[in-house]
């Protein structure tokens, strides 16, 4: 399975789904239309986006590797399908066509607003529970806030973290501009470190990254990090959410599944997997999650359906 170089947080979906294989999901009953649970032989997992941030054959190869791993560890045949968007994912979960859904946190909020039966099972955490997005420039850049970045060139890392662009587009809109019109040029790099290096080297004037990636850069390259400055940051975003539909999975299944996720890092195999995929923990839903989700929806309402 391919990982992005220098991207400790890129492609969070792949972290989530690989860790699913560590849990004890040997038998997941599916609530049928008549209300009677049934043992399944194939685990159906859906996502609202790419698992790896890759496209084409590289994405396909990663998926085949992951499916093989899940089969080996759990004994379950499985399929992992990328849906058109969060709306399609939610619809198929409501119909019982998918057992588990993996959403970006804000997408989960959008979906739950339309389907109250959609519930969070666990949160996927990478270092910090709630991601925060930063806009950074070189220290000698005169910009003091996001508005000061107008007309700049900017790097948005292509790491499977759509909340980076969501934040940038929201801030540009606050200045009366679309993202493509606010910046003079938007570039992409395969890794966060490449984006930050480009800012230090003067190739671009700004970068949009998240807190965990910025902290990793500080640790790896403290000298270069000291040449950067923060000019804007987001409010906390909800993290990736592993979700279920209340009418599809019952509590007798959810409890051991949830406990399996939360204990994934307590075994040697689990620790190895966590290290390999740069995932620090799965957590139960904390008390402040609902507030963070509600605050996010105020700033980032769901787009209108096409």
C-alpha positions as CSV (number, residue, x, y, z in Angstrom):
1,X,0.0,0.0,0.0
2,X,1.4,3.3,-1.0
3,X,2.0,6.1,1.5
4,X,2.7,9.7,0.7
5,X,6.2,10.8,1.5
6,X,6.5,13.4,4.2
7,X,2.8,13.4,4.9
8,X,2.1,12.2,8.4
9,X,-1.6,12.9,8.0
10,X,-2.3,12.4,4.4
11,X,-5.0,10.0,3.2
12,X,-6.7,9.6,6.6
13,X,-9.3,7.2,5.1
14,X,-6.6,4.5,4.6
15,X,-5.5,4.8,8.2
16,X,-9.1,4.2,9.4
17,X,-9.8,1.3,7.1
18,X,-6.6,-0.6,7.8
19,X,-7.2,-0.3,11.5
20,X,-10.7,-1.8,11.0
21,X,-8.9,-5.0,10.2
22,X,-7.5,-5.2,13.7
23,X,-10.9,-5.4,15.3
24,X,-12.9,-8.4,16.1
25,X,-15.5,-8.2,13.5
26,X,-15.9,-11.9,12.7
27,X,-19.7,-11.6,12.7
28,X,-21.6,-8.4,12.1
29,X,-25.4,-8.8,12.0
30,X,-27.2,-6.6,9.6
31,X,-30.7,-5.5,10.5
32,X,-33.0,-6.6,7.7
33,X,-36.1,-4.8,6.7
34,X,-38.1,-7.1,9.0
35,X,-35.9,-6.1,11.9
36,X,-34.1,-9.5,12.3
37,X,-30.3,-9.3,12.3
38,X,-28.5,-11.6,10.0
39,X,-24.9,-12.9,10.0
40,X,-23.0,-11.5,7.1
41,X,-20.1,-13.1,5.1
42,X,-19.0,-10.0,3.3
43,X,-18.2,-6.7,5.1
44,X,-19.3,-3.7,3.1
45,X,-17.4,-0.5,3.8
46,X,-18.1,2.7,2.1
47,X,-16.2,6.0,2.0
48,X,-17.1,9.4,0.8
49,X,-13.8,10.0,-0.9
50,X,-10.5,8.5,-2.0
51,X,-8.7,6.3,0.6
52,X,-5.2,7.1,-0.4
53,X,-5.3,10.4,-2.2
54,X,-4.0,8.5,-5.2
55,X,-5.8,7.9,-8.5
56,X,-5.9,5.1,-11.1
57,X,-3.7,2.0,-10.7
58,X,-2.0,3.2,-7.6
59,X,-5.3,3.6,-5.8
60,X,-6.5,0.2,-7.1
61,X,-3.3,-1.5,-6.0
62,X,-3.7,0.0,-2.5
63,X,-7.3,-1.2,-2.3
64,X,-6.4,-4.7,-3.3
65,X,-3.6,-4.8,-0.7
66,X,-6.0,-3.6,2.0
67,X,-8.7,-6.1,1.1
68,X,-6.3,-8.9,1.3
69,X,-5.1,-7.8,4.7
70,X,-8.6,-7.6,6.1
71,X,-9.4,-11.1,4.7
72,X,-6.2,-12.5,6.4
73,X,-6.8,-10.9,9.8
74,X,-10.6,-11.2,10.1
75,X,-11.5,-14.1,7.9
76,X,-14.2,-11.9,6.2
77,X,-14.5,-11.3,2.6
78,X,-14.9,-7.6,2.1
79,X,-15.3,-4.8,-0.3
80,X,-14.3,-1.2,0.1
81,X,-16.1,1.1,-2.3
82,X,-15.7,4.8,-2.9
83,X,-19.1,6.5,-3.2
84,X,-19.8,9.4,-5.4
85,X,-20.1,11.7,-2.4
86,X,-21.3,11.8,1.2
87,X,-24.9,11.9,0.1
88,X,-24.6,8.6,-1.8
89,X,-22.8,7.0,1.1
90,X,-25.5,8.1,3.6
91,X,-28.3,6.8,1.3
92,X,-26.7,3.4,0.9
93,X,-26.1,3.1,4.6
94,X,-29.7,4.0,5.3
95,X,-30.8,1.2,2.9
96,X,-28.5,-1.3,4.6
97,X,-26.4,-1.7,1.5
98,X,-23.3,-0.6,3.4
99,X,-22.4,-1.7,7.0
100,X,-19.8,1.0,7.9
101,X,-19.3,4.5,6.5
102,X,-16.1,6.6,6.7
103,X,-16.8,10.3,6.5
104,X,-14.8,13.5,6.8
105,X,-16.0,15.0,10.1
106,X,-17.8,17.9,8.5
107,X,-19.5,15.6,6.0
108,X,-20.8,13.5,8.8
109,X,-22.4,16.6,10.2
110,X,-24.0,17.4,6.9
111,X,-25.3,13.8,6.6
112,X,-26.6,13.6,10.1
113,X,-28.5,16.8,9.7
114,X,-30.5,15.1,7.0
115,X,-30.5,11.6,8.6
116,X,-30.8,11.8,12.4
117,X,-30.4,8.0,12.6
118,X,-26.8,8.3,11.4
119,X,-24.5,7.8,14.5
120,X,-20.8,8.2,15.1
121,X,-19.2,5.0,16.2
122,X,-15.7,6.2,16.8
123,X,-13.3,9.0,15.9
124,X,-10.1,8.4,14.0
125,X,-7.3,10.5,15.6
126,X,-3.9,11.5,14.3
127,X,-2.0,13.2,17.1
128,X,-4.7,15.8,17.8
129,X,-8.4,15.0,18.3
130,X,-9.6,18.0,16.4
131,X,-7.6,19.1,13.3
132,X,-6.8,22.8,13.0
133,X,-5.8,24.4,9.6
134,X,-3.1,27.0,9.4
135,X,-2.1,29.4,6.6
136,X,1.6,30.1,6.8
137,X,4.1,32.3,5.0
138,X,7.7,33.2,5.2
139,X,8.5,35.4,8.2
140,X,9.5,38.4,6.1
141,X,6.1,38.3,4.2
142,X,4.1,41.4,5.1
143,X,0.8,39.5,5.4
144,X,-0.7,39.7,8.9
145,X,-4.0,37.8,8.2
146,X,-5.7,35.7,5.5
147,X,-6.8,38.9,3.7
148,X,-3.2,39.8,3.4
149,X,-2.6,36.7,1.2
150,X,-4.8,38.0,-1.6
151,X,-2.8,37.8,-4.9
152,X,-0.3,35.4,-3.4
153,X,0.7,32.1,-4.8
154,X,-0.3,29.2,-2.5
155,X,0.4,25.5,-2.1
156,X,-2.4,23.2,-1.0
157,X,-0.9,19.7,-0.3
158,X,-2.6,16.9,-2.2
159,X,-2.9,14.6,0.8
160,X,-6.5,13.6,1.0
161,X,-7.4,16.3,3.5
162,X,-10.3,18.2,1.9
163,X,-10.9,20.4,5.0
164,X,-7.7,22.3,4.0
165,X,-9.3,23.5,0.8
166,X,-12.7,24.0,2.6
167,X,-11.0,26.4,5.0
168,X,-9.1,28.3,2.3
169,X,-12.3,28.6,0.2
170,X,-14.3,29.8,3.2
171,X,-11.7,32.5,4.0
172,X,-11.5,33.6,0.4
173,X,-15.3,33.9,0.3
174,X,-15.2,36.1,3.4
175,X,-13.1,38.5,1.2
176,X,-15.7,38.4,-1.5
177,X,-13.6,36.1,-3.8
178,X,-13.7,32.5,-5.1
179,X,-10.6,30.6,-4.1
180,X,-9.1,30.6,-7.7
181,X,-9.6,34.4,-7.9
182,X,-8.3,35.2,-4.4
183,X,-4.9,33.6,-5.0
184,X,-2.9,34.4,-8.1
185,X,-2.0,30.7,-8.4
186,X,-2.8,27.5,-6.5
187,X,-0.3,24.7,-6.7
188,X,-0.3,21.2,-5.2
189,X,2.4,19.0,-3.9
190,X,2.4,15.3,-3.0
191,X,3.6,16.0,0.6
192,X,3.0,18.6,3.2
193,X,6.8,19.0,3.7
194,X,7.2,19.8,0.1
195,X,4.7,22.6,0.3
196,X,6.4,24.1,3.4
197,X,9.8,23.8,1.8
198,X,8.5,25.7,-1.2
199,X,7.4,28.5,1.1
200,X,10.8,28.7,2.8
201,X,12.6,28.5,-0.6
202,X,10.4,31.2,-2.1
203,X,8.8,29.0,-4.8
204,X,5.4,29.9,-3.4
205,X,4.3,32.6,-1.0
206,X,2.0,30.7,1.3
207,X,0.9,27.2,2.2
208,X,-2.3,25.7,3.8
209,X,-1.5,22.9,6.1
210,X,-2.9,21.3,9.3
211,X,-1.6,21.4,12.8
212,X,-0.2,17.8,13.0
213,X,1.7,18.3,9.7
214,X,3.1,21.6,10.9
215,X,4.2,20.1,14.2
216,X,5.9,17.2,12.3
217,X,7.8,19.8,10.1
218,X,8.9,21.6,13.2
219,X,10.4,18.5,14.6
220,X,12.0,17.3,11.4
221,X,13.3,20.7,10.2
222,X,13.4,23.2,13.1
223,X,15.7,25.6,11.3
224,X,13.4,25.9,8.3
225,X,10.3,25.9,10.5
226,X,11.7,29.0,12.2
227,X,11.6,30.8,8.9
228,X,7.8,30.5,8.8
229,X,5.0,32.4,10.5
230,X,1.3,31.7,11.0
231,X,-1.0,34.3,9.5
232,X,-4.4,32.6,10.0
233,X,-5.9,29.4,11.5
234,X,-9.2,27.7,11.5
235,X,-11.5,26.7,14.4
236,X,-11.2,23.0,15.3
237,X,-12.6,20.7,12.7
238,X,-14.3,17.4,13.6
239,X,-11.9,14.5,12.7
240,X,-12.7,11.5,10.4
241,X,-15.8,9.7,11.7
242,X,-16.5,6.0,11.5
243,X,-20.3,5.9,11.4
244,X,-23.2,3.4,11.4
245,X,-26.9,3.7,10.7
246,X,-29.0,3.2,13.8
247,X,-31.5,0.8,12.0
248,X,-28.7,-1.3,10.4
249,X,-26.4,-2.3,13.3
250,X,-27.7,-3.1,16.8
251,X,-26.0,-2.4,20.1
252,X,-24.9,-6.0,20.6
253,X,-22.7,-5.6,17.6
254,X,-21.7,-2.0,18.1
255,X,-20.3,-2.5,21.6
256,X,-17.6,-5.1,20.8
257,X,-16.9,-3.4,17.5
258,X,-16.4,0.0,19.2
259,X,-14.2,-1.6,21.9
260,X,-12.2,-3.4,19.3
261,X,-11.4,-0.1,17.5
262,X,-10.5,1.7,20.8
263,X,-8.2,-1.2,21.8
264,X,-6.5,-1.5,18.4
265,X,-3.3,0.1,19.6
266,X,-3.0,-2.1,22.7
267,X,-1.6,-5.2,20.9
268,X,1.8,-5.5,19.3
269,X,0.2,-6.0,15.9
270,X,-2.0,-3.0,16.5
271,X,0.9,-0.9,17.5
272,X,2.8,-1.9,14.4
273,X,-0.2,-1.0,12.3
274,X,-0.7,2.4,14.0
275,X,3.0,3.2,13.5
276,X,2.9,2.2,9.9
277,X,-0.1,4.3,9.0
278,X,0.7,7.2,11.3
279,X,-2.6,6.9,13.2
280,X,-2.3,7.5,16.9
281,X,-5.7,6.3,18.2
282,X,-9.4,5.6,17.8
283,X,-11.5,7.3,20.4
284,X,-15.0,7.1,21.6
285,X,-17.1,10.1,20.9
286,X,-16.3,12.8,23.6
287,X,-18.7,15.1,25.2
288,X,-17.6,18.2,23.3
289,X,-17.9,16.5,19.9
290,X,-21.5,17.7,19.3
291,X,-20.4,21.3,20.0
292,X,-17.4,21.2,17.6
293,X,-19.7,19.6,15.0
294,X,-22.4,22.3,15.5
295,X,-19.8,25.1,15.3
296,X,-18.4,23.7,12.1
297,X,-21.8,23.5,10.5
298,X,-22.4,27.2,11.2
299,X,-19.3,28.2,9.3
300,X,-19.4,25.4,6.7
301,X,-23.1,24.6,5.8
302,X,-23.8,21.7,3.5
303,X,-23.6,22.5,-0.2
304,X,-26.8,22.3,-2.2
305,X,-27.5,19.0,-3.9
306,X,-26.9,19.1,-7.7
